[in-house]
Amino acid sequence: MKAEMVAPHETPGDMSPEDFRRYGHQIVDWIAEYLSHPERYPILSQNQPGDVKSALPSSAPERGESFEAMLADLDRVIVPGVTHWNNPAFFAYFPSSGSGPGILGELLTAAFNVNAMLWRTSPSATELEEVTLDWLRQMIGLSNDFEGVIYDTASISTLCAIAAAREAVPDLRVREDGLAGAKLRIYASEHVHSSIDRSAITLGIGQSALRKIPCDSEYRMEPRSLELAIADDRAHGWQPFCVVATTGTTSSASIDPVAAIADICEREGVWLHVDAAYGGFAAVVPEMRWILEGADRADSLVINPHKSLFVPLDLSVLYCKQMDVLRSAFSLVPEYLRSDEGDDVRNFMDYGPQLGRRFRALKLWFVMRYFGIEGLRERISNQLAMAREFAGWIEQSDDFELMAPVSLGLVCFRARPHSIDEQAERSLKENPKVPHWSRDVEYVDNYLDILNEGLLEEVNRRGKVFLSHTKLNEAFTLRLAIGNIRTTREHVKLAWDELNDVLGSRN
Ligand SMILES: *Cc1c(COP(=O)(O)O)cnc(C)c1O
C-alpha cells in the first residue's frame, strides 16, 4: 500500500480545464440533439428488469477510463433504460420537463456546488431563494403574508408543514417529550396524495390519526363531513390540529373547496395546509386564479415548480405564514454552525430536517427570467387548451367517455365502445325476460376494466406515447396529463390516434 501513496507535491487533481471544455461541449451537443429528436427513443423504456445491471461490471474500474468510453456506454447501456420524461408525448403521472434554461441552471448549480445551509455559506443562494420565491408568490396571486422555502419534493414540503402545524399546538412540547399521550388528528379528503399518509407515519403521529373525509361526485372534499368529523373527534378526546386541502388531486385533478374548508379551520383553530403541488401552476394564468380561491387564508401551501413550471427535478416550494413556527419545529444550531449575522439573515438549514441544501433557486430564476411571466402564461394557457381539446374529442367519440371534469391539464377517461351498449339493447329486445351479462352492471364494469387495462398496456408498449392510469369509483381509468414544455397539438393528436387505433384493432 505504502508504495502506491502519492507524495503531496504530486497532487493528482481534477480533470484538466482543456478536457473539461472539450467533453463539456460534447455533452451539451449530445443534450441538444437528444432534446430535438425525441422520436428516436421509445418513451417508456423497453428494458426488462436487470438489463442495466447485467450490462455493467460488478465492481468499479481499477484505472480511470476514457471519457469516450463513458459516453459510448451512455448510449449503449443507459439511454435504453431511460423512460423519457422529457419526451413531448409523455402524458403519464404528472409530467415534469427540464426546459433549456432549467437544464443550464442545474449545470451551474453543480459547478458552484455551494451548500446553502447558512446565509454565510453562500449569500447568493439564500437571497436568490428569497427573491425568486417572492416572484413566484406574486405570479400565483398569493398574499404577501406568505414567505417561502425550497425543499426537494412536495412530500418533504408537506411533512415540514405538518411538523409546523404540530409545533403550533399549545402545550404539546413534542420537541422535548415526543408524542407520548397525544391524540392528534389530521384531516384530508379520500383523494389526498399518499405523501400525507407518509408524513403522518414519519412524524410519529400515526396513519390512524389521518381521518379521510368523503368526497362529492366530482371528487372534492365535503366541508360538512369535515365539520362532523372534527366534532365527533373532539367528543371522543382527539385533538384536531391540521387539515390538508388539495387543489389538483393526483388521481383526477379535482379541487377541494378551500374557502369553505378555511371557514371551518378558522372556527376550529386548526392549521390549514393547501396541497397545490400540481394545481398551483395554473394560477399563473389570471383566468385560472380561482383555483387558489381561499388559499390566502391557509397557514401553508405547497407548489411544485418541478411539475408544471418547466423546472427540472427537484424543486418544491413551501409557503408559510408563520415562518417562526416552522423554524421552531426544526431549528437546532450546534456550536460549529453558529454565525453572527443574527436576525438580519435567513439560515435555511433552520427550516427542515436537512442540513445541507442545494442551490436550487438558480434554475427557477433562469426559467422565470428566460420565459418571463408572459411566456410562462402563454405556455400554461396553451397546455390547458390542449387538455380541453382532447376532452372534447372524448366527448364527441362513441367509443370513449370522460371519467372526471377537466379543469387543469389532466384528462381522466376510459374506452367504452358503443358496441357494448348496442349489444345490451339488442339482447333486451330479443329476450326481455332473460337476464343477460350486458345488463349486469358489475359484469360490464369488469369487462371495461379489462379492456382499458389492455388498451393502456398496448398503447404504452408501442412506445410513441406514454399514459398512466388510476381508479375512480373503482373503475380502471386512463389519465392523460399535459405538462411538458415541448408538447404540441400534434403530440396530443398522436395519443388520440394511438388510442383509437389500438381500440379499433381489438374490436
Ligand atoms: C405530485 C404530488 C405530490 C408529491 O410530489 P413530490 O414532489 O413527488 O413529493 C403531492 N401532492 C400532490 C397533489 C401531487 O400531485
The ligand as an SDF file (V2000), in Angstrom:
LIG
                    3D

 15 15  0  0  0  0  0  0  0  0999 V2000
  -47.0510   15.0460   -7.1310 C   0  0  0  0  0  0  0  0  0  0  0  0
  -47.8460   15.3740   -5.9420 C   0  0  0  0  0  0  0  0  0  0  0  0
  -47.2930   15.2780   -4.6560 C   0  0  0  0  0  0  0  0  0  0  0  0
  -45.9160   14.7120   -4.3890 C   0  0  0  0  0  0  0  0  0  0  0  0
  -44.9150   15.4160   -5.0300 O   0  0  0  0  0  0  0  0  0  0  0  0
  -43.3790   15.0480   -4.8360 P   0  0  0  0  0  0  0  0  0  0  0  0
  -42.6820   16.3110   -5.1720 O   0  0  0  0  0  0  0  0  0  0  0  0
  -43.0930   13.9520   -5.8140 O   0  0  0  0  0  0  0  0  0  0  0  0
  -43.1640   14.6060   -3.4510 O   0  0  0  0  0  0  0  0  0  0  0  0
  -48.0730   15.6670   -3.5920 C   0  0  0  0  0  0  0  0  0  0  0  0
  -49.3330   16.1130   -3.7720 N   0  0  0  0  0  0  0  0  0  0  0  0
  -49.8980   16.2090   -4.9920 C   0  0  0  0  0  0  0  0  0  0  0  0
  -51.2930   16.7030   -5.1330 C   0  0  0  0  0  0  0  0  0  0  0  0
  -49.1700   15.8380   -6.1120 C   0  0  0  0  0  0  0  0  0  0  0  0
  -49.7410   15.9020   -7.3260 O   0  0  0  0  0  0  0  0  0  0  0  0
  1  2  1  0
  2  3  1  0
  2 14  2  0
  3  4  1  0
  3 10  2  0
  4  5  1  0
  5  6  1  0
  6  7  2  0
  6  8  1  0
  6  9  1  0
 10 11  1  0
 11 12  2  0
 12 13  1  0
 12 14  1  0
 14 15  1  0
M  END
$$$$
